[in-house]
Amino acid sequence: MTIKLLRAIETYPVRLAVLRKGRTINDCAFPGDDLTSTFHLGAHHDEELVAVATFLIQKDNQIEQLKNADSSHCYQLRGMAVLDSVQGKHVGSDLLLHGEQLLRERGCSHVWFNAREGAVPFYKKQGYQIVSDIFEIVPVGMHYKMYKAL
Protein backbone atom coordinates (compact mmCIF):
# COMPACT_ATOMS: atom_id res chain seq x y z
CA MET A 1 0.00 0.00 0.00
CA THR A 2 1.17 3.51 -0.76
CA ILE A 3 -0.16 6.77 0.68
CA LYS A 4 0.00 9.92 -1.41
CA LEU A 5 -1.20 13.50 -1.32
CA LEU A 6 -4.24 14.05 -3.55
CA ARG A 7 -6.24 16.91 -4.98
CA ALA A 8 -9.73 17.28 -3.48
CA ILE A 9 -11.46 16.08 -6.64
CA GLU A 10 -9.46 12.85 -6.54
CA THR A 11 -11.11 11.93 -3.21
CA TYR A 12 -14.62 12.12 -4.64
CA PRO A 13 -14.99 8.55 -5.99
CA VAL A 14 -14.16 7.00 -2.60
CA ARG A 15 -16.21 9.59 -0.72
CA LEU A 16 -19.16 8.79 -2.99
CA ALA A 17 -18.81 5.01 -2.58
CA VAL A 18 -18.53 5.12 1.21
CA LEU A 19 -19.93 8.38 2.59
CA ARG A 20 -22.44 9.56 0.01
CA LYS A 21 -24.04 6.33 -1.25
CA GLY A 22 -27.03 7.00 -3.48
CA ARG A 23 -26.17 10.68 -3.95
CA THR A 24 -24.32 12.53 -6.69
CA ILE A 25 -20.63 13.28 -7.13
CA ASN A 26 -21.48 16.95 -6.47
CA ASP A 27 -22.30 15.98 -2.87
CA CYS A 28 -18.67 14.95 -2.36
CA ALA A 29 -17.23 18.47 -2.32
CA PHE A 30 -16.79 19.69 1.26
CA PRO A 31 -16.32 23.27 2.49
CA GLY A 32 -12.61 23.99 2.92
CA ASP A 33 -11.47 21.31 0.45
CA ASP A 34 -9.58 23.82 -1.68
CA LEU A 35 -7.94 25.92 1.02
CA THR A 36 -4.15 26.00 0.71
CA SER A 37 -3.82 24.79 4.31
CA THR A 38 -6.02 21.74 3.63
CA PHE A 39 -4.47 18.47 2.53
CA HIS A 40 -5.94 15.24 1.22
CA LEU A 41 -4.44 11.78 1.50
CA GLY A 42 -5.18 8.68 -0.49
CA ALA A 43 -4.19 5.08 0.16
CA HIS A 44 -3.56 3.00 -2.95
CA HIS A 45 -3.56 -0.78 -3.08
CA ASP A 46 -2.35 -2.32 -6.37
CA GLU A 47 -2.65 1.13 -8.01
CA GLU A 48 -6.32 1.45 -6.93
CA LEU A 49 -7.40 4.31 -4.66
CA VAL A 50 -9.03 2.50 -1.72
CA ALA A 51 -9.14 5.08 1.10
CA VAL A 52 -9.09 8.85 1.54
CA ALA A 53 -8.88 11.41 4.34
CA THR A 54 -8.94 15.19 4.40
CA PHE A 55 -7.37 17.43 7.04
CA LEU A 56 -8.19 21.13 7.37
CA ILE A 57 -7.37 23.84 9.87
CA GLN A 58 -10.51 24.18 11.92
CA LYS A 59 -11.18 24.80 15.60
CA ASP A 60 -14.37 23.75 17.37
CA ASN A 61 -14.83 25.88 20.49
CA GLN A 62 -17.51 23.50 21.77
CA ILE A 63 -14.77 20.95 22.47
CA GLU A 64 -13.41 21.67 25.95
CA GLN A 65 -9.87 20.53 25.03
CA LEU A 66 -9.72 23.14 22.24
CA LYS A 67 -11.03 26.21 24.07
CA ASN A 68 -7.56 27.56 24.89
CA ALA A 69 -5.76 26.11 21.87
CA ASP A 70 -4.24 28.24 19.11
CA SER A 71 -6.59 27.96 16.11
CA SER A 72 -3.69 27.32 13.72
CA HIS A 73 -2.76 24.21 15.73
CA CYS A 74 -6.21 22.59 15.42
CA TYR A 75 -7.10 20.41 12.47
CA GLN A 76 -10.34 18.69 11.62
CA LEU A 77 -10.38 15.30 9.93
CA ARG A 78 -13.11 15.16 7.30
CA GLY A 79 -14.24 12.73 4.68
CA MET A 80 -12.28 9.72 5.89
CA ALA A 81 -13.50 6.78 3.86
CA VAL A 82 -12.23 3.24 3.29
CA LEU A 83 -13.72 1.02 0.59
CA ASP A 84 -15.55 -2.01 1.93
CA SER A 85 -13.19 -4.34 0.04
CA VAL A 86 -10.22 -3.34 2.24
CA GLN A 87 -11.88 -2.64 5.59
CA GLY A 88 -10.30 -4.62 8.41
CA LYS A 89 -6.92 -4.74 6.63
CA HIS A 90 -5.30 -1.81 8.50
CA VAL A 91 -5.69 0.56 5.54
CA GLY A 92 -7.69 3.06 7.60
CA SER A 93 -5.33 2.96 10.57
CA ASP A 94 -2.26 3.33 8.33
CA LEU A 95 -3.86 6.27 6.53
CA LEU A 96 -4.81 7.93 9.81
CA LEU A 97 -1.34 7.44 11.32
CA HIS A 98 0.24 8.92 8.18
CA GLY A 99 -2.07 11.93 8.45
CA GLU A 100 -1.24 12.39 12.13
CA GLN A 101 2.48 12.39 11.30
CA LEU A 102 1.96 15.09 8.66
CA LEU A 103 -0.07 17.10 11.17
CA ARG A 104 2.75 16.94 13.72
CA GLU A 105 5.20 18.10 11.05
CA ARG A 106 2.91 21.10 10.43
CA GLY A 107 2.92 21.98 14.13
CA CYS A 108 -0.58 20.70 14.79
CA SER A 109 -1.26 19.70 18.39
CA HIS A 110 -4.97 18.84 18.23
CA VAL A 111 -7.15 16.87 15.82
CA TRP A 112 -10.90 16.39 16.06
CA PHE A 113 -13.78 15.26 13.88
CA ASN A 114 -17.41 14.20 13.74
CA ALA A 115 -17.38 10.39 13.80
CA ARG A 116 -20.26 8.33 12.53
CA GLU A 117 -21.66 6.21 15.31
CA GLY A 118 -20.53 2.98 13.66
CA ALA A 119 -16.94 4.21 13.25
CA VAL A 120 -16.40 5.08 16.93
CA PRO A 121 -14.79 1.73 17.89
CA PHE A 122 -12.22 2.14 15.08
CA TYR A 123 -11.25 5.63 16.24
CA LYS A 124 -11.09 4.60 19.90
CA LYS A 125 -8.52 1.94 18.91
CA GLN A 126 -6.48 4.79 17.40
CA GLY A 127 -6.46 6.70 20.70
CA TYR A 128 -9.32 9.13 20.05
CA GLN A 129 -11.87 9.95 22.73
CA ILE A 130 -15.52 10.93 22.52
CA VAL A 131 -15.98 14.55 23.64
CA SER A 132 -19.69 15.14 22.97
CA ASP A 133 -23.10 13.65 23.31
CA ILE A 134 -24.47 11.90 20.25
CA PHE A 135 -25.97 14.22 17.63
CA GLU A 136 -27.47 13.94 14.17
CA ILE A 137 -26.05 15.32 10.95
CA VAL A 138 -28.93 15.28 8.47
CA PRO A 139 -29.06 13.34 6.14
CA VAL A 140 -25.88 11.45 7.10
CA GLY A 141 -26.82 10.04 10.52
CA MET A 142 -25.77 9.96 14.14
CA HIS A 143 -22.30 11.23 15.16
CA TYR A 144 -20.02 11.96 18.10
CA LYS A 145 -17.30 14.57 18.23
CA MET A 146 -13.97 12.86 18.84
CA TYR A 147 -10.60 14.34 19.77
CA LYS A 148 -6.95 13.48 20.17
CA ALA A 149 -3.96 15.50 21.34
CA LEU A 150 -0.94 14.87 19.13
Phi and psi in degrees as GROMACS dihedral restraints (atoms count N, CA, C in turn):
[ dihedral_restraints ]
;  ai    aj    ak    al  type     phi  dphi    fc
    3     4     5     6     1  -123.7    20    10
    4     5     6     7     1   146.7    20    10
    6     7     8     9     1  -118.7    20    10
    7     8     9    10     1   128.6    20    10
    9    10    11    12     1  -133.1    20    10
   10    11    12    13     1   156.1    20    10
   12    13    14    15     1   -71.9    20    10
   13    14    15    16     1   142.9    20    10
   15    16    17    18     1  -125.9    20    10
   16    17    18    19     1   165.7    20    10
   18    19    20    21     1   -86.3    20    10
   19    20    21    22     1   154.9    20    10
   21    22    23    24     1   -52.0    20    10
   22    23    24    25     1   -46.9    20    10
   24    25    26    27     1   -60.9    20    10
   25    26    27    28     1   -26.0    20    10
   27    28    29    30     1   -72.4    20    10
   28    29    30    31     1   -19.1    20    10
   30    31    32    33     1   -80.3    20    10
   31    32    33    34     1   -18.4    20    10
   33    34    35    36     1   -57.6    20    10
   34    35    36    37     1   -44.1    20    10
   36    37    38    39     1   -59.4    20    10
   37    38    39    40     1   -39.6    20    10
   39    40    41    42     1   -75.0    20    10
   40    41    42    43     1   -40.1    20    10
   42    43    44    45     1   -57.2    20    10
   43    44    45    46     1   -43.7    20    10
   45    46    47    48     1   -63.4    20    10
   46    47    48    49     1   -46.3    20    10
   48    49    50    51     1   -65.7    20    10
   49    50    51    52     1   -31.5    20    10
   51    52    53    54     1  -107.5    20    10
   52    53    54    55     1   -45.8    20    10
   54    55    56    57     1  -100.2    20    10
   55    56    57    58     1   -21.5    20    10
   57    58    59    60     1  -128.0    20    10
   58    59    60    61     1    38.3    20    10
   60    61    62    63     1   -52.3    20    10
   61    62    63    64     1   133.6    20    10
   63    64    65    66     1    79.5    20    10
   64    65    66    67     1     3.4    20    10
   66    67    68    69     1  -110.5    20    10
   67    68    69    70     1  -168.8    20    10
   69    70    71    72     1  -104.2    20    10
   70    71    72    73     1   162.9    20    10
   72    73    74    75     1   -59.2    20    10
   73    74    75    76     1   -28.1    20    10
   75    76    77    78     1   -63.7    20    10
   76    77    78    79     1   -23.8    20    10
   78    79    80    81     1   -77.9    20    10
   79    80    81    82     1    -0.9    20    10
   81    82    83    84     1   -94.9    20    10
   82    83    84    85     1    -5.5    20    10
   84    85    86    87     1   -85.1    20    10
   85    86    87    88     1   127.5    20    10
   87    88    89    90     1  -111.6    20    10
   88    89    90    91     1   146.9    20    10
   90    91    92    93     1   -56.3    20    10
   91    92    93    94     1   135.4    20    10
   93    94    95    96     1    90.4    20    10
   94    95    96    97     1    -6.4    20    10
   96    97    98    99     1   -55.3    20    10
   97    98    99   100     1   -36.0    20    10
   99   100   101   102     1  -102.5    20    10
  100   101   102   103     1    11.3    20    10
  102   103   104   105     1   -68.5    20    10
  103   104   105   106     1   146.9    20    10
  105   106   107   108     1   -66.2    20    10
  106   107   108   109     1   -23.7    20    10
  108   109   110   111     1   -84.2    20    10
  109   110   111   112     1   -10.6    20    10
  111   112   113   114     1   -84.3    20    10
  112   113   114   115     1   141.8    20    10
  114   115   116   117     1  -134.4    20    10
  115   116   117   118     1   151.3    20    10
  117   118   119   120     1  -121.9    20    10
  118   119   120   121     1   136.8    20    10
  120   121   122   123     1  -118.2    20    10
  121   122   123   124     1   147.2    20    10
  123   124   125   126     1  -133.8    20    10
  124   125   126   127     1   135.8    20    10
  126   127   128   129     1   -99.2    20    10
  127   128   129   130     1   129.4    20    10
  129   130   131   132     1  -114.0    20    10
  130   131   132   133     1   134.0    20    10
  132   133   134   135     1  -123.3    20    10
  133   134   135   136     1   121.2    20    10
  135   136   137   138     1    50.6    20    10
  136   137   138   139     1    46.6    20    10
  138   139   140   141     1    72.7    20    10
  139   140   141   142     1    -4.0    20    10
  141   142   143   144     1   -96.3    20    10
  142   143   144   145     1   133.2    20    10
  144   145   146   147     1   -72.5    20    10
  145   146   147   148     1   117.9    20    10
  147   148   149   150     1  -118.9    20    10
  148   149   150   151     1   -11.3    20    10
  150   151   152   153     1  -157.3    20    10
  151   152   153   154     1   148.2    20    10
  153   154   155   156     1  -140.3    20    10
  154   155   156   157     1   157.5    20    10
  156   157   158   159     1  -154.6    20    10
  157   158   159   160     1   144.4    20    10
  159   160   161   162     1  -122.4    20    10
  160   161   162   163     1   139.1    20    10
  162   163   164   165     1  -127.0    20    10
  163   164   165   166     1   125.5    20    10
  165   166   167   168     1  -134.7    20    10
  166   167   168   169     1   148.1    20    10
  168   169   170   171     1   -65.5    20    10
  169   170   171   172     1   120.6    20    10
  171   172   173   174     1  -164.5    20    10
  172   173   174   175     1   130.7    20    10
  174   175   176   177     1  -111.9    20    10
  175   176   177   178     1   138.4    20    10
  177   178   179   180     1  -114.8    20    10
  178   179   180   181     1   105.7    20    10
  180   181   182   183     1   -71.3    20    10
  181   182   183   184     1    -7.2    20    10
  183   184   185   186     1   -78.9    20    10
  184   185   186   187     1   -14.3    20    10
  186   187   188   189     1   -89.3    20    10
  187   188   189   190     1   116.8    20    10
  189   190   191   192     1   -52.1    20    10
  190   191   192   193     1   -42.3    20    10
  192   193   194   195     1   -66.1    20    10
  193   194   195   196     1   -15.3    20    10
  195   196   197   198     1  -103.4    20    10
  196   197   198   199     1    -7.4    20    10
  198   199   200   201     1   -55.9    20    10
  199   200   201   202     1   -39.1    20    10
  201   202   203   204     1  -103.4    20    10
  202   203   204   205     1     7.8    20    10
  204   205   206   207     1   -81.3    20    10
  205   206   207   208     1   148.7    20    10
  207   208   209   210     1   -67.5    20    10
  208   209   210   211     1   127.7    20    10
  210   211   212   213     1   -55.9    20    10
  211   212   213   214     1   -34.6    20    10
  213   214   215   216     1   -73.1    20    10
  214   215   216   217     1    -8.8    20    10
  216   217   218   219     1  -103.4    20    10
  217   218   219   220     1     8.2    20    10
  219   220   221   222     1  -113.3    20    10
  220   221   222   223     1   123.5    20    10
  222   223   224   225     1  -118.7    20    10
  223   224   225   226     1   147.3    20    10
  225   226   227   228     1  -106.5    20    10
  226   227   228   229     1   133.7    20    10
  228   229   230   231     1   -86.6    20    10
  229   230   231   232     1   130.7    20    10
  231   232   233   234     1  -136.5    20    10
  232   233   234   235     1   151.9    20    10
  234   235   236   237     1    62.0    20    10
  235   236   237   238     1    31.0    20    10
  237   238   239   240     1   -74.2    20    10
  238   239   240   241     1   127.2    20    10
  240   241   242   243     1  -148.3    20    10
  241   242   243   244     1   135.1    20    10
  243   244   245   246     1  -126.1    20    10
  244   245   246   247     1   126.0    20    10
  246   247   248   249     1   -57.8    20    10
  247   248   249   250     1   144.2    20    10
  249   250   251   252     1   -53.4    20    10
  250   251   252   253     1   -35.8    20    10
  252   253   254   255     1   -64.3    20    10
  253   254   255   256     1   -19.0    20    10
  255   256   257   258     1  -120.6    20    10
  256   257   258   259     1     5.8    20    10
  258   259   260   261     1   -64.8    20    10
  259   260   261   262     1   142.7    20    10
  261   262   263   264     1    84.1    20    10
  262   263   264   265     1     6.3    20    10
  264   265   266   267     1  -113.4    20    10
  265   266   267   268     1    22.3    20    10
  267   268   269   270     1    70.0    20    10
  268   269   270   271     1     9.9    20    10
  270   271   272   273     1   -65.1    20    10
  271   272   273   274     1   -46.8    20    10
  273   274   275   276     1   -62.9    20    10
  274   275   276   277     1   -44.3    20    10
  276   277   278   279     1   -67.5    20    10
  277   278   279   280     1   -39.6    20    10
  279   280   281   282     1   -62.9    20    10
  280   281   282   283     1   -42.2    20    10
  282   283   284   285     1   -63.9    20    10
  283   284   285   286     1   -44.7    20    10
  285   286   287   288     1   -64.3    20    10
  286   287   288   289     1   -43.9    20    10
  288   289   290   291     1   -62.1    20    10
  289   290   291   292     1   -39.2    20    10
  291   292   293   294     1   -63.1    20    10
  292   293   294   295     1   -44.6    20    10
  294   295   296   297     1   -61.7    20    10
  295   296   297   298     1   -41.9    20    10
  297   298   299   300     1   -62.0    20    10
  298   299   300   301     1   -38.8    20    10
  300   301   302   303     1   -63.9    20    10
  301   302   303   304     1   -42.7    20    10
  303   304   305   306     1   -64.0    20    10
  304   305   306   307     1   -37.5    20    10
  306   307   308   309     1   -62.5    20    10
  307   308   309   310     1   -44.6    20    10
  309   310   311   312     1   -59.2    20    10
  310   311   312   313     1   -42.6    20    10
  312   313   314   315     1   -62.9    20    10
  313   314   315   316     1   -27.0    20    10
  315   316   317   318     1   -88.3    20    10
  316   317   318   319     1     2.7    20    10
  318   319   320   321     1    85.0    20    10
  319   320   321   322     1    13.0    20    10
  321   322   323   324     1   -74.9    20    10
  322   323   324   325     1   136.8    20    10
  324   325   326   327     1  -117.1    20    10
  325   326   327   328     1    -8.0    20    10
  327   328   329   330     1  -141.5    20    10
  328   329   330   331     1   136.6    20    10
  330   331   332   333     1  -132.7    20    10
  331   332   333   334     1   140.8    20    10
  333   334   335   336     1  -144.8    20    10
  334   335   336   337     1   168.2    20    10
  336   337   338   339     1  -171.0    20    10
  337   338   339   340     1   168.7    20    10
  339   340   341   342     1   -96.9    20    10
  340   341   342   343     1   113.3    20    10
  342   343   344   345     1   -99.2    20    10
  343   344   345   346     1   131.8    20    10
  345   346   347   348     1   -60.4    20    10
  346   347   348   349     1   145.6    20    10
  348   349   350   351     1   -51.8    20    10
  349   350   351   352     1   -42.4    20    10
  351   352   353   354     1   -70.7    20    10
  352   353   354   355     1   -17.9    20    10
  354   355   356   357     1   -92.7    20    10
  355   356   357   358     1    -7.5    20    10
  357   358   359   360     1   -55.7    20    10
  358   359   360   361     1   -45.7    20    10
  360   361   362   363     1   -58.4    20    10
  361   362   363   364     1   -38.9    20    10
  363   364   365   366     1   -59.8    20    10
  364   365   366   367     1   -49.0    20    10
  366   367   368   369     1   -68.3    20    10
  367   368   369   370     1   -34.4    20    10
  369   370   371   372     1   -61.6    20    10
  370   371   372   373     1   -39.2    20    10
  372   373   374   375     1   -62.7    20    10
  373   374   375   376     1   -24.0    20    10
  375   376   377   378     1   -91.6    20    10
  376   377   378   379     1     5.9    20    10
  378   379   380   381     1    93.5    20    10
  379   380   381   382     1     9.5    20    10
  381   382   383   384     1   -86.4    20    10
  382   383   384   385     1   153.2    20    10
  384   385   386   387     1  -123.5    20    10
  385   386   387   388     1   147.9    20    10
  387   388   389   390     1   -74.2    20    10
  388   389   390   391     1   132.6    20    10
  390   391   392   393     1  -128.5    20    10
  391   392   393   394     1    22.0    20    10
  393   394   395   396     1  -152.3    20    10
  394   395   396   397     1   167.4    20    10
  396   397   398   399     1   -75.3    20    10
  397   398   399   400     1   164.7    20    10
  399   400   401   402     1   -68.2    20    10
  400   401   402   403     1   144.2    20    10
  402   403   404   405     1  -147.0    20    10
  403   404   405   406     1   161.6    20    10
  405   406   407   408     1  -104.2    20    10
  406   407   408   409     1   134.8    20    10
  408   409   410   411     1  -109.2    20    10
  409   410   411   412     1   110.4    20    10
  411   412   413   414     1   -81.7    20    10
  412   413   414   415     1   133.9    20    10
  414   415   416   417     1   -98.5    20    10
  415   416   417   418     1    21.8    20    10
  417   418   419   420     1   -81.0    20    10
  418   419   420   421     1   -42.2    20    10
  420   421   422   423     1   134.5    20    10
  421   422   423   424     1  -163.8    20    10
  423   424   425   426     1   -83.8    20    10
  424   425   426   427     1   139.9    20    10
  426   427   428   429     1  -139.8    20    10
  427   428   429   430     1   162.3    20    10
  429   430   431   432     1  -126.5    20    10
  430   431   432   433     1   146.3    20    10
  432   433   434   435     1   -78.9    20    10
  433   434   435   436     1   135.7    20    10
  435   436   437   438     1  -127.8    20    10
  436   437   438   439     1   155.9    20    10
  438   439   440   441     1  -147.4    20    10
  439   440   441   442     1   151.6    20    10
  441   442   443   444     1  -150.9    20    10
  442   443   444   445     1   135.2    20    10
  444   445   446   447     1   -85.7    20    10
  445   446   447   448     1   134.8    20    10
